Amino acid sequence: MTQYRLEKESGIQHGTMNSIMSARNKGIELNTVMMIAAGFNMTVIEFLDDPIFESENLEIE
């Protein structure tokens, strides 16, 4: 899926998605995560079910 299509499917604005993709956005709100998951036609649980989201892999400030 392209970034453009994900923006359209999720309803996230282009500027917001660019900030997320370029790591300029240091934090992301739960609502945005929910919108991205919906854009992929997934539940939040399905979306976050990946080792990259395990606590030892996260940069928590």
N, C-alpha and C positions, 0 to 999 in steps of 0.2 A: 504494500500500500504506500502510496506517495504521501508526503507531508501535506500536500494540498488536499488530497482526498480525505485524510484524517481530520483536517481542519473542518471540512464540509460535513463529514459524518458526525463529528463530535460537537460542532457548534463553537469551537474555540477560535478566537480571532487570530489572524495571521501573526501579528506582533507578539502576542502571548506565546504562541507555539514556537516562534523563532527564539524567544528568550529562553524557553525550556530547552530547545534543541541545541542552542549554543552555550548552555550552562551559565548564562548571565543571570538567570533566575535561581537564587540560592535556596529558595523554598517554594513549595507548591501546596496550594490549598487542597483539602480533601475533595471539595466540589470539582476542582479541575481534574483530579485523578479519576473521579467518577465519570466525568465527561469524556476523558480519553478512553477509559474502559468501554463506555457505551459506543464510542466511535469505532472501536474494534469489535463491537457486538459481543462483548464479554462482561461478566460480572466483575466487580472490584476484587473479589476473592480470586477469581481466575487470573485476572491481570497481575495481581501481586504474588501469585504462586510461582515464584522463581527464586533461585538461590541468591540472585543479586540483591534481593530485598531482605535477606537475613541480617540480623543486627550487626554481626561482625563485618559485614560488607558495606554498611552505611556510614556516611560521614555525618555524625550527629554533633551539633555544636551546643 
